[in-house]
Amino acid sequence: MSGHDSKYFSTTKKGEIPELKEELNSQYKDKRKDAVKKVIAAMTVGKDVSSLFTDVVNCMQTENLELKKLVYLYLINYAKSQPDLAILAVNTFVKDSQDPNPLIRALAVRTMGCIRVDKITEYLCDPLQRCLKDDDPYVRKTAAICVAKLFDINAELVEDRGFLESLKDLISDNNPMVVANAVAALAEIQENSSRPIFEITSHTLSKLLTALNECTEWGQVFILDALSRYKAEDAREAENIMERVTPRLQHANCAVVLSAVKMILQQMELITSTDVVRNLCKKMAPPLVTLLSAEPEIQYVALRNINLIVQKRPTILAHEIKVFFCKYNDPIYVKMEKLEIMIKLASDRNIDQVLLEFKEYATEVDVDFVRKAVRAIGRCAIKLERAAERCISVLLELIKIKVNYVVQEAIIVIKDIFRRYPNTYESIIATLCESLDTLDEPEAKASMIWIIGEYAERIDNADELLESFLENFPEEPAQVQLQLLTATVKLFLKKPTEGPQQMIQAVLNNATVETDNPDLRDRAYIYWRLLSTDPEAAKDVVLAEKPVIGDDSNLLDSSLLDELLANIATLSSVYHKPPEAFVTRVKTAQRTDEEDYPEGSDAGYSESPSQVGGASPPTTSDAPYSVQKKPAPGSASPPPPASVPDLLGDLIGLDNSATGPVDQPAGPPLPILLPASAGQGLQISAQLTRLDGQVFYSLLFENNTQITLDGFMIQFNKNTFGLAAAGPLQVQPLQPGAVVNTLLPMVVFQNMSQGPPSSLLQVAVKNNQQPVWYFNDKIPMHVFFTDDGRMERANFLETWRSLPDSNEVSKDFPAIVLTNVEAVLERLTATNMFFIAKRKHANQDVFYFSTKIPRGIPFLIELTTGIGSPGLKCAIKTPNIDMAPLFFEALETLLKE
């Protein structure tokens, strides 16, 4: 639309739809064009104009390119809700795909790819086949992207019609933009497929490197990302590739620069020559520095990526630390990232400069930034032994300023420095004790108490200092109470005089009788028993030599760091999380092979003839769907499958990501956790489930109120498995009488509770119209059984024998009767509890299974039962025997289904 088309968005009159219908059927072209613009304007602001579908489609037969684009835009938006009427447009699409004008040919095939309706898909194949071999490169590059869109809709059709081969042929095209789009399409198809589709060979490699110099900046990004996954045969080939890619480092587009850096870092792994590595590091430094002169948002993305790069190759920016000094007008998020990188780049050579900067930052007005700066000084002291004394001098100067939050942060980091360098800098304790009265933050109090307890023999009035804290013991936070308890015990063991003796009695009494904190109470009882039975043993435990703490500036595990570096210039490198932690992908390839059960072992196992057919995994999405309780007649046709997220996006700027229905797995209805009577008309049913290797929380919301409910949010309390939501709850506004089902992706080990394992999951759900609703759910342990839990026979036997008898536990289930063994085995296999073998023992059948839970913890299972007779005994061996009760609970649920 042109700049004068804002009039089409003006307020509408009473009979708008009939008027538009009349104008769309006008004999005058201009009037029809204006009418379509009004329809698009109404659609853009959220009005339902689907009733005009037939009239708009009739306007497709036109030579006017602008009008054709507008009609196609309308079609993309409404074809899914009117699939039968969308067929009317097919003939025009097919005709347009053979139009003499290449723009119209490309537009037709592009739009057909964006209309995600199965009935239209079959008509798309022939035009797409022609367009992939079109004489015009613009049409070919559009058709390449269309193949990726078609693969999302129907993967089998793409393979059967040979589109993948045509796409691979386009990599040898003489037009660089066609090559780039072919690479982009193949990369997206590969992301959504479980088998290898796009593999770069030496022949393909030369084609891609040639196209790299001539295609657009986003084409270069696609090609560089593909090249970063290529494994060079040797160092010489890697050097040649990097030589061809190095000029991309000078590109004006930040995405191209970061993609080039990623590709070079991947290939550098093969280089053994230190001179070559040094030269490459020198070449990468200037472009990375240049990124920091962009706007703050790009700076932040660059800094998050640089944070990863300097952990792997600190020499790249070792001489450029000054560019990370904070400017007065930097946003706080940029300053925080710069601080992190400065700590990582700090060395004996530049520490004086860095400390001057940190000292300056510690006098800023932003409290969070000041705290981070003070903590950074401490981290530098822990990292650089030679500079520790200078760091402590700076901290003492900051303490003398007497700014409360600076003093408290300084005490916290000095405690860590004492842990790092024991018996070295204790002379400053007197200075720290002067600030005792100003401490009001739990972590600072706990740190000071730790210092007093640890060095009680060197502090003359240690008992008086601790006593000043003990006055408010019941009101102190748990962190401070625990430190006070330990420090008082240390004082008593080091100075067993009358004063400390009275203090220890008071503290132990407070910590056991007058507290409801189980951690504090348990620790107090342990100390009490140690002190009353064997004071020497108490000394060995409480005053034991502590391990020296290390430098925590490189926090990431090396394997995680390598994975994140392979994802530079993506969200993964900004979040510092692997993609699977926040993106749920749906693999389109299906398992069809049948798997035999493993043969019996030498130890009397016998081969089982049963076979379990591999089931196709259900398609999942976290997009909710909404249905009325009483569907209209004739609406029983199955919903179209949920769409895979379109990673390339719509290249003509249209939004084809309309929310589709969730393909909810078949099974019993979800248990009701919040009945409508308790939720003021809102009923919530929910259950944890596992789909495609990912844990989801399946929720069903039912609105029995008279108002629309929206703004749904969810929160999980700390729990044994650390379950937490991987993202926000996606629930569209819930009309009165409507039901919404959604799958919420979950992450584990993020929100862990202390204490013995429990299957309790406490959930809180809120919306904009009602109070917060709390309800309890049970965590079925089998949703955590991972896909890699299958063991070979020999491995199973070896693992069973290697685990001590103390790691074996058994339980009887007298009420369980197994009649259909094959059905039970199939059900257990579907939950990743893998059958190993079967044997006979005293007229009973003994079955062996293996499974794993996250963090690679195996469970080896032996089930003994008489087929058709009541009673079953389960014995398990596992390194984590605490989880046994939860396992038995899950197994009983599975066997009773």
N, C-alpha and C positions, 0 to 999 in steps of 0.2 A: 504494500500500500504506500501511496505517496504521502508527503507531509501534510497535505490538505485533507486527508481522509479521517481526521479526528471527529468530523461531524457525524460519522456513522455510529459513534459511541454515545451520542447524545441521548437523553431520556426518551423512552418510547411511549407511544400512544396506546390507547386501550385495545384496539383491534390489530395488534402488530402482526401476528402470525397470518391471518387471512390477507392482510395487505401485502406482506412479503410474498405470499403464495401467488397472488395476482401479478405482482411485479416480475417474479421469476418466470412466469409464463407469457410475459409481454412479447410482442413481435419486434420490439426495438432493442437492438443489441446493448446500447448504453444503459437502458433502463434495467435490463437483466444483469449487467455487470454491477451496477449500483446496488441492486437487490442482493446479489451474492456477497458484496462487501458488507452490507448490513447484517446478513446472516452470520458471517465470520466474526463481525464485531460483537454480536449477541453471544455467540459461542465462546468468544474470548473472555467475556466478563461472567461466564458461568451459566448463561440461560440455556434451557433445553430447547433446541431447534431441530431435534431429530425428526419431528413430524413433517418437515419439509424435505426429507431425504430424496424422494422421487423427483420433486421439482428441481432440486439442485443438480441431481444426476443428469437430468435432461439438458442442462446447460453445458455439459461436457463437449457436446458436438460443436466446437468452435475453433476458429483459427487464431483467436486472441490468446497469446501465451499467458498474459497476466490472469485472465479469467480462468484459464485451464488450471493454473497453479492454485488459485483460490478454491476451485471445486475439488481438486485433489486433496487440499488441506482439510476440507470438510469431510471428505470420504474417509481419510485416515482416522479422523476423530470418531466418526459414528458407524463405521463399517462393522465394528465388533458387536454393537447393540442391534444392528439391522443386517445380519449376514445374508439373509435371503434376498434382500433388496440390493445388496452390494454386488450380487451376481450380474445385475443389469449393466454395471459399468464395465464388465469384463471385455465385451466386444470393442468398446472404445479404447481400452488399455492396449489390447492386441493390435488394433489399427494404429494407435499412436506409436507403438514400438517399431513400426515400419515407416514412420513419417520421414519425409526427406530432411526435415530439420533435426540435427543431432540433439539439440536441447530438448525437443519434445520426446525423442526416443529415450533419452536418459531420464527425463522426468517421469515417463510412463513406467519404466522398469523399476525406478527408485520407489515410486508410490506403491506399486504392487507389492514390493518387498516390505513396505511399512505397514500394509494392511494385514494384520495377523489373523486371518480367517482361513480355516482349512479348505473351505470350498473354493476359495480363489487361488490357493497355492498351486493346485494342479494345472490351472490355466497359465501360471507364471512361467512354467518350465520352458516352453518353446520360445517365447520372446526372450527369456534370459539366455537361452542357448545361442540365439542369434546375436544378442547384444555383446556377449563375451567375445564374439569373433567380428564385431563391428569394425568398419574402416576408421571410424572416428575415435581417437583416444579418450575423449571425454565420456563417451558412451561406455567404452570398455572399463574405465576406472569406476564408473557408477555401478556397472554390472558386477564388478568384483566385490564391492561392499554388499550388494544385494544377495550374493551367495551366502555370506555370513548370516544375514538376516533370515534367509530361507532355512539355513542349518538350525537356527534357533527354533523354528516352527516345526520342521520335519527333517530330522537328520538322515533318516533312511532314504528319503526321496533324493536328497543331495548326492548321496553315495551311489544310489542306483542309476541316476541320470548322468553320472560322470562329471559332475560340476567340480569336484575336488581336483580332478586331473586337469580340467580346463583352467582352474585357478592357478595350479602349479605351472601350467604353460605360460600364464601371463607374467611370471617372474622373468621370463626371457624376452618380454616385450621391449620394443625399442623406445617406448615412451616412459620416462622415469616416474611420472605420477601414476601410471598404470601399475608399474612394478610396486610402488609404495603401497597402493591400495590393496593389491593382491597379498602383500606381506601382512598388512593390517588385518585383512579378512582371515587369512590362514592362522594368524596368531590368535585371533578371537575364537576361531573354531577349535584350535588346539586347547585353549583354556577350558572349553566346555566339553572336551572329549577325554575319555580315559585311555585311549590308545594313541600311539604316535602317528601324527598326520603331517606335520610340517617339520621336516628335518633338512638342515642346510648341508649341502655337499660342497666339495671344492668348486664344482662348476657353478652352482647357485651363488656361492660366495663371491666370485668375480663379478657376476651380474649385479648383485646387490651393492658392491663397492663402487661399481661404475655409476649406478643410478643415484647413489648417495650424493654425488657432487651436483646433480642437476635438478633434483626434485624440491618441492616446497619444504618449509621448515618442519611441518607436521609429518610429512612423508619421511623426512630424515629421522625424526623421532621413532617412527614405526620400524624403519630399517635398522637403526642403531640398537633398539631394544631386541630385535630378532638376532642381530649379530652378537649381542652380549650373551646369548644362550648357546652360541657355537663354541665347541671345544676344539681349539687348534691342535693339529697333529704334533707339532714340536715348537720349540722356542723360535725358530726361524720364521715359520708361518705366522706365529703370534706377532712377531716384530713387524712383518710386512703388513698385517691387518692394521696394527696400531699406527703405522706410518701413514696409511691411507685415511685413517679416522682422525688423526691429530688436528688437521685443519678445522674440523668441526668445533674445536675448543674455542675458536675465535668468533663463533656465531653470535649474533645479537640476541637470539632467542634463548632464554634461560633453560627451557626444557631440552633443547638440542645440546647445550653445554653439559647439563647433568647426565643426559643419556650417553654422551661421548665419554664422560668421566667413568660412568658405570661400565661401559664396554671395555675401556682401557684397563680399569682395575681388575676385571675378570680375566683378561688376557695376560696381565702382568704376573699372574700366578705361575705361568710356565717359564717366565724369564729367569735365568740363573745369573746372568751377567750383572754385577752391581753397577757398572757404569751405565748400562742401558736403563736400569731401574732409576738411577739417580737423575738421568736426563729426562725421563718421562715424568718424574715427580716435579722437576723444575718447570716443565711445560704445563703441568696441570695447576700449579699455584696461581699464576696471574688470572686465568678465567674464573677460578673460585673466588678470588679477592674481588674481582669486578662485580660478581653477583651481589656483593654487600653494598654496592652503591645504588641498588634498585630501591623501589618503594618498600616500606616495612614488611608488608605481607610476603613479598618475594624473598626479602632478607630472612624472614623467619624460616621459610621452607628451605632456603639455602643453608642456613645455620644448622637445622636439624639433620640435613644430609652431611654437612661438613663434620658434625659431631661423630657420625659413624665413620667417615673417611679417616679422620685423625686417629681413631682407635685402631684402625688397621694399618695405616701408613702415616704416622705422625711426622715423618720427615718432609712430607709435601708442604706443610704450612709452618714448619718449625721456625722459620725466619720471618714469619708474617704476623707475629702475635699482636703487633701494634694495630692492625686493622680490626681486631676484635675489642679494642678499648671502647667503652661505652660513650656515646655522645649524649649531651644533656637532653636532646629532644627525641632520643630513641624511645619507642613504646616499651613498657615494662616486659612484655613477652620476648622482645628482641634482647633486652639487657640480660635477662635471665639465661638465655641461650648462650650469649657471648661469655658470660661468667663461666658456664660449664666448659666451654671450649678453651678458655684461658687456663683453667685448672689442668686440662689435659695437655696443653702445650707448655705449661710451666716447666722450666729446667733450671739447673744451677747457673746457667749462663744468663738467663733473663729474669730470674726471680726478683731481683731488686726493683726492676721496672714494674713487674706484676704487683708486688707488695705495695708500691707507691699508689698504683691505681686502686687496689682493694681498699687501702686506707682512706683514699679520697671518697670511694663509694660508701664507706661506713659512716660518712657524715651527711649523706643525702637525706631527703625528706621522706622518701617512700620506705616505710618500715619493713615490708617484705624484702625489698631489694637490699636494705642495710643488713638484715639478718643473713641473707644469702651471701653477701660479701664477707661478713665476719666468719661465717662457716667456711667460705672458700679459703680464707687465710689458714684455718686449721687443717683443711684438706691438703693444702700445699706443704704444711709442716710434716704431715704424715707421709706424704709422697716423697719429699726430698729431705733426706737426713741432714745433709750439710746446711740446709737453709732453715732447719727447725728453730735454731736459736734466734735468727732474725725474725721469723714469724711470731715467736713468743714475745719478742720485744714490741712488735707492732700491736699485738693483742693487749699487752700491759698498758701501752700508751692509750689505747681505746678505752680500757677500763677506767683510766684516770679521768676521762671526759665525764664520767658519772651519768651517762645517758642510760636509763634503766634497761631498755631492751637490748642495747649493745653489750652492756655488762653481762646480762644473762646469757646471751648467745656466746660470748667469749668464754664463760665458765663451761658451757656445754662442750665447746671444741677443745678447751684445755684438758678436760677429763679424757678425751680421746687421745690427746698428745701424751698424757701420762701413761695411757695403756700402750701406746706405740713405743715410747722410750722410757721404760721403768727406771727409777733411781737416777734420773738425769736432771730434771728441771723442777724438783720438788721445792727448791728454795723460794719459789713464787707463791707458795701456799698462803703465807702470811698476808700477801697483798689481796688474795682472793677472799680471805676471811673477813677483810674489812667491808666487803660488799654484802655480807650475809643478810642484813636487815632489808635490803632492797629486793630480794628475790620473791617473786610472786607467781612465776610460771612453773608448772609441774616438772617439766624436763630440766629446767635450770636448778630447781630445788633438789631433784633426784641426783643430778650430776655433782652438786656441792656436797650432798650427804655421802655420796660414794667416795669422794676425795677425802672427807673427814674420816670415814670408816677405814679406808685403805691405808691412810697414813696417820692413824690415831696415835701411834707411838712417837711420832715427831711433833704432834700438836699438843702443847701443854694443857690447854683447856678444852680438849676434844669433847670431854663429857659435858661441859657447860654448853658448847656449841650444839651438840646433838639434843640436849635437854630443851633448848629453845625451840627446836622443831617438834619435840614430843608433846609440847603443851596442846597442840591442835591435832594430835594424831588421828582421832576419829573422823575429823572433817577433811583430812587430806585426801587427794586422789590416790587410786590404787598404786600407781607408779611410785609415788613418794612413800607410801606406807611400806611397800616391799623393800625399798632402799633403806628406809629407817630401821626396819627389822634386821636386815643383814648387817648394816653399819653398827647397830647396837651390839649384836652378837660379836662382831669383829673387835669392838672396843673392849667388851668383857673378856674375850680370849687374850687380848694383848695387855690389858690392865685389869686383872681380876681383883679390883679393890672394892670397897663398900659402895661407893657411888655408882659405878657401872653395874654392880650386882642388883641394886634397887631398880635401876633403869631397865635392866633386862627382865626383871619380874613384871614390871608395869607394862612393858612392850608386849611380852608374851601373853599376858593376861588380856590386853586389848585386842591382840591379833587372833586369839583363839575363842574367847568368850563373847566379846562385844562386836564382832564383825560378821557380815554375811558374805564376804568375798571368799570363795572356796580356794583360790590360789594363795591368798594371804594366810588363810587358816591352815592349809596343808603345809606351807613352808614353816610356819611357826611351830606346828606339832613336830615336824622333822627336827628342827633346831632344839626344841625342848627335850626330845628323847635323846638326841646326841649329847647334849650338855649334861643330862641327868645320868646317863649310863656310861659314857666314855668321853671325857673332855679332850683327851688326846686325839681321838678319832675326829671329834668336832673340829679341832685345829687343822687336821689334815684335809678335811673337806672344805671348811669355810675359808681358811687362809692358804689354800693351795695356790701354787704359782699359776698365774693366768697366761693364756696364750697371747702373744703379741699380735695386735690387730694390723691389718695391711692397708694398702692404698686402695680406695674404692672408686677411684676416678674412672677406671675402665670397667663399668658395671656389667656389660653384656657378655654372656657366654660366647665362646668363639664360634660355635656352630650357628647360634642365633645371629651373631654379627655377620657371618658369611651370607646367611639367608637374606638379611636386611640389605646388605651391599648389593646383592643380586636384584634387589627391588628399589634401587635408588631412583629418584624422580617419580616415585609413586606415593600414595598415601601411607603405604607400609613404612617408608623411610621417615615420614613425618610423625607417625604414631609410635615408631620404634617397636612395632609388633608385627609378627608374620601375617600375611594376608588372611590365612584361614582363621585368625583370631577375631576378625571383624567383618569378613565377607563370607557369605554362604553361597557356594557355587553348586549348580546342579549338573552332574555328569549325564550326558545324553546316551552314552554307550550302555547297553544292557547286558547283564550276565545271562547267557542261555545254556552254558555247558553244565552238565550234571557232574557232581563230585562224588566219588566213591569214598566210603568210610575207610580209614586206614586199616591195614591188615593187622591180625593179632601178633603179639610180640613173642619172643622166645620163652618168656616167663609164663606160658600157659594161656596167652590170649588167643582167641579164635577169630577168624575173619567174619565180619558181619556182611551178609549179602545185600543189606538195605542200601538204598540210594536216596539222596535228597536232591530234588531238582532245584536249581538256582532260580530264585524269583527275581523278577525285575524290580529294582528299587523304585518306590513311589516318587513322583516329582514333588518337590517342596518349594515353598516360597514363604516369606514372612509378610506378604501382603494380605490383609484381611479381606473377607467378602461379607456382604450383607444380604440377607434374604428375609422375606416376610414369612410370618408363621403359616399363613394360608396362601400357598402359591396359586396363581391363576391357572385355570385349566389349560392344558396343552403346553405347559412350561416344563415338562418332565425330561426334555432332552438333556443329555449330560453336558456339564459346563466344559468349555474349551480348557486345555491344560494351561497351568500357570506359566507365564512367560519367563524365560531366562533373562536376567538383567542384560540390557543391550550395552556392552562396554564401549562400543564405538559411538553410540549416540546417533541421532538422526542428522545426516549431513546436510539437509536443507533447513535445519533449525526448527524442525517440528517435533513435538513431544509425542512419541509413540509408546510411552511407558505407562499407559493407562492401567490402573490396578485391575488385575484379573482375580478369579476365584482361587482359593487355596485348594489344592488337590488333597483333601484330607484323607489319611490312610483309613482303610476299612477297619472296623473293629467295634467293640462294645462302646456304648455312649460314655462320655466323660463323666466321672463322679462329680456330683454337686458339692462344692465346698462352701459356697455362700448362698443359702436358699433365699428366695425372693422375700420371704417373711422377715429375714434378718437384715436384708440389704435394702429396705425401703422400696421394694419393687425390682431391684437389680439382682439378677441371679447369675452367679459365676460358677461354671464347671471347669475343671482343669486337671491336667495330668502331665507328668514328664514322659517324654518319648524320645526314641533315637531313630533318626532317619539319615541315610547316606553318611554315616560316621559322625554325625553332629547331634548334640543333645538339644532338644527343643522343649519349650513349655507350651503345650497345646491348651488354649483357652477358648471357652465359649461364653459370650456375654449375651444375656437375654434381658431386654428392657420391658418390664411389665408396668412401668410408670406412665404418666400422661405427658411427660416432657421429654425433649431430646437430650441425651447425655453425650457429652464430648470431653475432650482434654484428658483422656485416660492415661494414667501413669502407674508404674508398678515398681515395687522395691522388695528385695529379699533380705531377710535377717541372716546374720552369720550362721553357717551350717557346716556340717562335717566335711562335705565335699567342696566347700567354697563356691557353691553355685551362685552366679550372678547373671543378670541380663547382659547380653552382648551389645545391645543397643536399645533405643527407646521403644516402647510399646506402640505398635502401629494399629490403631483402631479408629475407623472413620466415625463421624457423628452417628450415634445410635438412636434412630427414630423410635417413637412409642410402638411397641409390638414387634420390633425387629430383633433378629438374632445375628450376632457377628462371631465368626470363628477366626482365630489367628494363631499362627505359629511363631513363638518368640524364641530366636536363637539364644542359647545360653553358653556361658564360659565357666570353666571349673578352676578351683584353687585361687580364687580372687577374693573370697569373702569368708575365710575359714574361721570356725569357732574352736575354742579350746575345750578340753575335757574329753570324756569317752565318746566313741562314735555313736551317732544317733541318726535315725531315718527321718527326724522331724524337719520339716521345711516351713518356716513361718513367712507368710506373704502379706504384703500391704498393697491395696489397690485404691486409687483415688480418681475422681473425675471433677469437673468444674462445678457440678451441681450438688454433689453430695459430700458427706464427711468421708474420712479415710476408713476403708473397710479392712479388717484384719481377719485372716483365716489360716488354718493349719493344713498342710498337705503332707503326704508321706513320700520320701525319696525311694523309689524302687531301685535297688543297687544295680539291677541288670541293665539299666540304661547306660551305665558306664563301661559295660563290657566292650572292649575295643576289637577292631577287625583283625589285629595281629596276634590274637590269643591262641591260634592253632599251633600245636606242637607235633613234631615227629615222634614216633614211638620211642626211639632211643633217647631222644632229648627228654621226653616225659619221664622215663624210668630213671635217667641220670639225675634229673631235678628232684624227683620224689626221694631218691636215696640220699641226695646231698643235704636236704632239709632235715634238721634234727627232729626227734620225736616230740619235743616240746612245742613244735610248730604244727602239730597235728591236732585236730579237734573233730569230734563227731557229734551227731544228733539223730535221734530217732523220730520218725514221723508215723505214728501208729495208724492214723486215719487215712493215709494216702494209699490208693490202689492203682497200680498201673495195669491197664488192659491193652491199649493200643500203643505198643512200643514205638512203632514207626512214627506215629503222630507226635509222640512226646519228643523223640529225637529231632524231628523236623522243627518243632516249636523251640527247643533249646538252641538248635543251630541258628535259627533266625535271630536269636538274641546274642549271638557270638559266643555261645557256650559250645565248644567244638568236641564232637565225639572222637575218641582215640581208639578204643577197642572194647571188646566184650569177652567175658569168660564165664564158665560155670563153676560154682563152688557150693557143695553140699545142697544140691537141688535148688539153688538160688542163682539168679543171674546177677553178675557184677559188671557194671558199666563204668568206663573211665572217660572223663572229660577234662578239657583244659580251657581256661579263659584268662584274660588279663584286664586289669583296670588301669586308668591313666597313671603315668609315671612308671609304666612297665612292671607293675606288681602282678605276678602270676598267681592263679588259684588252680590247684590240681585236685580233681574231684573224683571220689569213688562212691558210686550208688549201688547198694545191695538190696535186692527185693525178689520176691516170688511173683511172677507174672500172674495177675488176677487175684492175688491174695493181699489182704490188708497188711500194711506195714512196710516201711522203707527206711533204710539207714544210710545216712550220708556222712562220709569222712572227707575232710579237706586238709590239704597242706598248703601253707602260704607263708611268706616272710612276714606278712602283716596280720598276725593272728587276731588283733583287736577288731578287725573287720568281719570276723566269722559270724557274729550274731546277725549283722545286716545281710550277709550272704545267705544264711539259712532262711531268713525272712523272705528274701527275693526268690529263692529256690522254691519255697513252699507255695508262693503266689503263682509261679510258672507251672508247677506240677498240678495245681488245682484248676487251672484254666480249662 
